[in-house]
Amino acid sequence: MLSYYIKLGWRHIWQMPLLSSLIILAFALGIGVSMTMISYYQAMAKNPAPGGGSNLYAVQLAAYGDDMESWGGTADGLPRQVTYMDAENLRKAELPFASTPIYQFMPIMKSQRPGVGPSGDFRGRFVQRDFFSMFGLQFLHGGPWGKAIDLEPERQIVISRALNEWVFGGGNNVDKTLQIGEDPSPFTVVGIVDNWHPQPAYYDLTTGSFPRKGPEVFLPYALNPVLEEFPMGNISGWQNAILQSYQDLLKSEFVWQVFWVQLNNDDEVARYRAYLKAYVQQQRQLGRFANPNPRGELRNVSEWLDYNQVISRDNQVMVGLSFLFLLVCLVNTIGLLLAKFLRKMNEVGVRRALGASRRQIFSQYLVEVLLMGALGGLLGLLFTYLGLGLVRTLYKTQIAQLDLSLVAMTLLLSLIAACGAGLLPALRAANSNPAVFLKAQ
């Protein structure tokens, strides 16, 4: 019986091509707009950390003076970053937890391939050894520098696969050397990691939630006072300090780097919170953290994404508006379906007179609506693809992609929408009085 209904549905669609095309287009527009916004919202809401990052915690400290009650722009008045002095103290604390400060710099890299000039298109990060295991980077060759390098730095470097191909042409180049900028002293490659570009960039949202590229140069954090690479990102402070040199930045109360710690259970979280409480009191006694409410805070990756409002209110409003647009399309579709089915009521009258039941008539027309919904879903996929391309162009990001899960979601939504829009017209056709239309003949 289903195959018969499908055959009737196709025939009815082709008998009224203009009206059927308008119905299919209405489905497609509503589905396309809705799925574009849902796909973008879903991509932005994604938590890309290994295991959801429930054991990774961003550290915040109330590092500002007594003339301020809070730091501007955050929900609880805490800076998103820490000072160099605090990063040094936290990373050297005698605690058995993996941790790392992170800050971005923009190196000038030199290729060893003939005819390839220097490039400043690679992003670098100063990190500790623990960074690679905490954030799940995959080593293709070699590994991270030794633990001792975090305290007694040497000129060692970890590079990405993309940078390895650009500098050396690919392959295993562990133990080879490369140069950064005009620095005459070379760096020894100890590891090559696979390209790492999580979106959003939860590890350091202060340099952009959706950067165009991920980090490709990783240097030991302890080298930063030696190399004096100024950070490329947010630098802010509460004191009126004049920075005339890199050493002035290190000694200042400016915040300019993020700090992460790995805590694997509630006991470790409680222990680190107790450490932070003691630390801020210690710094207060030393003349720092003079604000009225000295404190520290921890947030895991999910909390950190919410705290930094990676998904803005505007995006949530746009998703809601897209569903309202879909609703408007469905209301118009109901009207078109009623017009289409009423023009076929003479056929319904004949079928009812020959013994077809209301249920059979209802099923026949519902199958026809589902066929048009499926066609609208396929056309909606094209609109979604074009819409996501427009989103990527406008927002300069590659996060919104049409994958198999979104294809399946689009087709499912189109069938659900078709079923919802087709119920009233199909019921109207099934419950009509066949005698009226037979007499009209």
Number of C-alpha atoms within 10 A of each C-alpha: 9 10 9 9 18 17 14 15 21 14 12 17 18 12 11 12 11 11 16 19 16 16 26 24 21 23 30 29 22 25 32 29 22 25 29 29 25 23 23 20 18 15 18 20 16 16 19 18 21 14 10 13 18 17 20 26 24 24 24 20 24 26 28 25 19 13 10 14 16 21 17 11 11 13 10 12 14 22 23 25 29 25 25 20 15 21 22 15 12 21 20 12 12 8 12 9 15 17 25 26 26 21 25 25 18 17 18 17 22 19 20 16 12 6 7 11 10 14 14 12 12 18 18 21 22 23 23 25 23 20 22 18 12 19 17 12 17 15 18 15 18 16 17 25 22 15 12 10 18 20 15 10 18 17 17 22 22 27 23 24 23 17 21 23 14 17 20 16 15 12 12 16 19 18 14 12 16 19 18 17 12 9 10 9 11 14 19 18 24 21 23 29 24 16 19 17 16 19 23 22 21 22 24 20 20 19 15 14 20 21 18 12 16 18 19 23 23 27 23 24 21 18 20 18 12 10 11 13 15 15 18 15 16 16 15 14 17 15 11 9 12 9 13 8 10 17 12 13 21 17 12 19 24 25 25 24 24 24 24 27 25 24 21 13 10 10 10 15 17 12 13 18 17 12 15 20 16 14 19 22 16 13 15 15 11 10 10 18 22 21 17 14 14 23 19 19 16 19 19 19 23 19 15 20 22 13 15 17 13 19 18 12 9 9 16 13 11 15 20 15 15 20 18 14 17 23 16 13 21 22 14 16 22 20 14 18 23 16 13 18 18 16 12 13 19 19 15 23 22 15 15 20 13 9 9 14 14 17 12 16 19 21 19 21 25 24 23 24 28 22 19 25 31 24 21 28 32 21 20 30 26 15 20 29 19 14 21 24 17 13 18 16 11 9 10 12 15 16 22 21 16 17 10 9 8 18 18 13 15 26 21 15 18 27 22 15 23 28 17 15 25 25 16 17 24 26 17 15 21 24 14 16 14 19 14 12 16 16 9 7 8
